[in-house]
């Protein structure tokens, strides 16, 4: 609000110094600057958008990860979610801004409540057919204090190795908008053929 007031005052001062055409140009430049500072919104809803459309490209991506196997479809998906919320914690009698998992044992400050941003981290474990390669997809969504999605990603595709107890994510994914849905597609610019990220 204060920034808008400063811009209006600046426009009035400039209007006294410039002709009409220059005022219009300055006005459009100021509008573009204000719009670029606005927080981006995504119409992502877990209950509506985490469906077969979101994962429709995953069989083809899984086939690239394991070219010796035949992967044509996803038979089932088991979805796990972890939530991290912004909150205050005490550290040596000082308030410290932190982002904690819902299941964290770190005590939150009870005398100063805050409704901050939060993030959902998703891990989808998939049973593929006709060959099951233990496919896995990781993606995240960030929300503001009003519950509006303001960030979607990063996202990765990979495989679970139960024998070694690791999940490897060699393929980075992009999030594409399709009508009212989202689709996870292969990010060819960030494709990592050397093994990618691993979680134990």
Buried (B, 14 or more C-beta within 10 A) or exposed (E): EEEEEEBEEEBEEBBEEEEEEEBEEBBEEBEEEEEEEEEEEBEBEEEEBBEEBBBBBBBEBBBBBBEEEEBEEBEEBEEEBEEBBBBBBBEEEEEEEBEBEEEBEEEBBEEEEEEBBBBBBBBBBBBBEEEBBBBBBBBBBBBBEEEEBBBBBBBBBBBBEEEEEEBBBBBBBBBEEEEEBBBBBBBEEEEEEEEBBEBE
